[in-house]
Amino acid sequence: MNIIYMSLLAGVAGMGLGGVLTAIFGSRTDKMIGIFLSFAGGVMTSIVFLELIPTSIEYSNILIAIVGIVIGAVLGWVLHNVTDRISNSEKTDSKLHKNYAEFFHSSDIISRKKSMLRSGMIMLIAIGLHNIPEGLALGAAGNHDLGLGITLTIIIGLHNIPEGMAVSAPLIAGGLSKTKSIVLTLLIGTTTVIGAIAGVLIGGISDTAVAISFSVAGGAMLYVVLGEILPQSIVMSKDRVPTIFALVGVIIGMLFIAIF
């Protein structure tokens, strides 16, 4: 039950806070979103390399850990392509985007209100899918080590704040009321719970299952960080600030691991 609460906190509270911030301060938050993204990406990277992968190796061997990482990366890639198909976009994996909204394949984000609203709905689905691997990591980690689960709850919650901003901004700009946009943003955060439940079920089978769930979660998180979070944060900030905050995130992640 603790895992359910933690996944709700990370998914719903994180996404909801992002929606509230956008409702209060408006949608002109690209710089802030870029900073949040790079910081969260740095912390997630440290968690993967200092906790998830070492634990996977401890419970099995390096070969199983590598296989799990590959499966996780493929899972991230599949979810990314599902998002592409949902948004009816062409292949734009290597394309640099002007803002976080375009990164989730909403090229018409600056057009008419209807297009803005459609973009927001697309991002609701896209980010909902992206939250599942994070929930998987949280469920597997929390079931094994409560301290690590708490750490991931905090990190994933921080990571979900800019995603909540990215969802609510086009919804509000598309004419949806601030209250409704916040409610939708809160609801989409519940997909983290689905991943968390899967992580608990898989991780509770055997030591090998624990190892696989950790490495798969690590691979999926690495795909998201290296393929989406860090590149997009640099595009949004248009300077070296994200690099600095990513390094700060790595250090903070190390401190979280030491404390918990």
C-alpha positions in Angstrom: 0.0 0.0 0.0 2.9 2.3 0.7 4.0 1.9 -3.0 0.5 3.1 -4.1 0.8 6.1 -1.9 4.3 6.9 -3.1 3.3 6.5 -6.8 0.3 8.8 -6.3 2.5 11.4 -4.6 5.1 11.2 -7.4 2.6 11.1 -10.3 -0.4 13.1 -9.2 1.2 15.6 -6.9 4.1 16.3 -9.2 2.0 16.7 -12.3 -0.6 18.6 -10.4 1.9 21.1 -9.1 3.1 21.7 -12.6 -0.4 22.4 -13.7 -1.0 24.8 -10.8 2.3 26.7 -11.5 1.3 27.2 -15.1 -2.2 28.3 -14.1 -0.6 30.9 -11.7 2.4 32.1 -13.7 1.2 31.5 -17.3 2.7 29.4 -20.1 5.8 31.4 -20.7 7.9 29.1 -18.6 10.3 27.5 -21.1 13.4 28.5 -19.2 12.0 27.2 -15.9 10.9 23.9 -17.6 14.3 23.4 -19.1 16.0 23.8 -15.7 13.6 21.4 -14.0 14.1 18.9 -16.8 17.9 19.0 -16.7 18.0 18.8 -12.9 15.6 15.9 -12.8 17.5 14.2 -15.6 20.8 14.5 -13.7 19.2 13.0 -10.5 17.6 10.2 -12.4 20.9 9.3 -14.1 22.7 9.1 -10.7 19.9 6.8 -9.4 20.2 4.5 -12.4 23.9 4.1 -12.2 24.4 4.1 -8.5 21.3 2.2 -7.4 19.2 0.4 -10.0 21.9 -1.2 -12.1 24.2 -2.1 -9.2 21.2 -3.7 -7.4 20.3 -5.6 -10.6 23.9 -7.0 -10.8 23.9 -7.9 -7.1 20.7 -10.0 -7.5 21.8 -11.7 -10.7 24.8 -11.0 -12.9 26.0 -8.3 -15.4 24.6 -10.2 -18.4 21.0 -10.1 -17.0 21.5 -6.5 -16.1 22.5 -5.7 -19.7 19.6 -7.6 -21.2 17.2 -5.7 -18.8 18.7 -2.3 -19.8 18.2 -3.2 -23.5 14.6 -4.3 -22.9 14.0 -1.1 -20.9 15.4 1.1 -23.7 13.3 -0.7 -26.3 10.3 -0.1 -24.1 11.1 3.6 -24.0 11.5 3.6 -27.8 8.2 1.8 -28.3 6.3 4.3 -26.1 8.0 7.1 -28.0 6.8 5.7 -31.3 3.3 5.1 -30.0 3.2 8.8 -29.1 4.3 9.6 -32.7 1.4 7.6 -34.1 -1.1 9.1 -31.7 -0.1 12.6 -32.8 -0.1 11.5 -36.5 3.4 13.0 -36.8 6.1 12.1 -39.2 9.4 10.7 -38.1 11.0 13.5 -36.2 13.2 11.8 -33.7 16.3 13.7 -34.6 14.5 17.0 -35.0 15.4 19.9 -32.7 12.2 21.4 -31.2 11.6 25.0 -30.2 9.8 24.2 -27.0 8.6 21.4 -24.8 5.3 21.2 -26.5 6.8 20.7 -29.9 9.0 18.0 -28.4 5.9 16.0 -27.8 5.0 16.2 -31.5 2.6 19.2 -31.4 3.9 21.3 -34.3 0.8 23.4 -34.5 1.1 24.5 -30.8 1.2 28.2 -31.8 -1.8 28.1 -34.1 -5.5 28.5 -33.4 -7.1 27.7 -30.1 -8.5 24.4 -31.4 -5.1 23.3 -32.4 -3.7 24.3 -29.0 -6.4 22.3 -27.2 -5.7 19.3 -29.5 -2.0 19.6 -28.7 -2.7 19.6 -25.0 -4.8 16.4 -25.3 -2.0 14.7 -27.3 0.4 15.6 -24.6 -1.9 14.2 -22.0 -1.7 10.8 -23.7 2.0 11.1 -24.5 3.1 12.0 -21.0 0.7 9.5 -19.5 2.6 6.8 -21.4 6.0 8.2 -20.4 5.0 8.0 -16.7 4.6 4.2 -16.8 8.3 3.3 -16.9 8.9 5.7 -14.0 6.2 4.0 -12.0 7.9 0.6 -12.8 11.1 1.9 -11.3 9.3 3.2 -8.3 7.4 0.0 -7.7 10.4 -2.3 -8.1 12.7 -0.1 -5.9 10.1 0.6 -3.2 9.2 -3.1 -2.9 12.9 -3.9 -2.4 14.1 -0.9 -0.3 11.7 1.6 1.2 14.4 4.3 1.4 15.2 4.0 -2.3 11.5 4.1 -3.0 11.2 7.4 -1.1 14.1 8.8 -3.0 12.6 7.9 -6.3 9.2 9.3 -5.2 10.9 12.7 -4.7 12.9 12.5 -7.9 10.0 11.4 -10.1 7.8 14.0 -8.5 10.3 16.8 -9.3 10.6 15.4 -12.9 6.8 15.5 -13.3 6.5 19.2 -12.4 7.7 20.4 -15.8 5.6 17.7 -17.5 2.5 19.0 -15.7 3.5 22.5 -17.0 3.8 21.1 -20.6 0.3 19.6 -20.4 -1.6 22.4 -18.8 -0.1 25.3 -20.8 -1.7 24.4 -24.2 -4.9 23.3 -22.5 -5.3 26.8 -20.9 -4.2 28.5 -24.1 -6.7 26.4 -26.0 -9.6 27.9 -24.0 -10.0 25.2 -21.3 -10.5 26.7 -17.8 -7.6 26.6 -15.4 -9.6 24.4 -13.0 -10.3 21.8 -15.7 -6.7 21.8 -17.0 -5.4 21.2 -13.5 -7.9 18.4 -12.9 -6.9 16.7 -16.2 -3.2 17.1 -15.3 -3.8 15.5 -11.9 -5.7 12.6 -13.5 -2.9 11.8 -16.1 -0.5 11.5 -13.2 -2.3 8.3 -12.0 -0.6 6.3 -14.8 2.4 6.3 -12.6 0.4 4.0 -10.3 -0.1 1.4 -13.1 3.7 1.2 -13.6 4.3 1.0 -9.9 1.9 -1.9 -9.5 3.6 -3.8 -12.3 7.0 -3.1 -10.7 5.8 -4.6 -7.4 4.2 -7.7 -9.1 7.3 -8.4 -11.2 9.8 -7.7 -8.5 8.0 -10.0 -6.0 8.5 -13.2 -8.0 12.2 -14.0 -7.4 15.6 -12.5 -7.1 16.1 -12.7 -10.8 12.8 -10.9 -11.3 14.0 -8.2 -9.0 17.1 -7.9 -11.0 15.2 -7.7 -14.3 12.7 -5.2 -13.0 15.5 -2.9 -11.8 17.5 -3.1 -15.0 14.4 -2.7 -17.2 13.4 0.4 -15.2 16.9 1.7 -15.5 17.1 1.2 -19.2 13.7 2.9 -19.7 14.8 5.9 -17.6 18.1 6.2 -19.4 16.3 6.3 -22.7 14.0 9.0 -21.5 16.9 11.0 -19.9 19.4 10.7 -22.8 16.9 10.7 -25.7 14.4 13.2 -24.5 14.9 15.1 -21.2 18.5 16.4 -21.7 18.3 17.2 -25.4 15.0 19.1 -24.9 16.2 21.0 -21.9 19.2 22.3 -24.0 16.9 23.3 -26.9 14.6 25.1 -24.6 17.2 27.1 -22.7 19.4 27.8 -25.7 22.5 28.0 -23.4 24.7 25.9 -21.1 22.5 26.3 -18.0 20.9 22.8 -18.4 24.3 21.2 -18.3 25.1 22.9 -15.0 21.8 21.9 -13.5 22.2 18.3 -14.8 25.5 18.1 -13.0 23.9 19.6 -9.9 21.1 16.9 -10.2 23.7 14.1 -10.3 25.3 15.4 -7.1 21.9 15.8 -5.4 21.0 12.3 -6.5 24.3 11.0 -4.9 23.4 12.8 -1.7 19.9 11.4 -1.7 21.4 7.9 -2.0 23.8 8.5 0.9 21.1 9.9 3.1 18.4 7.3 2.5 
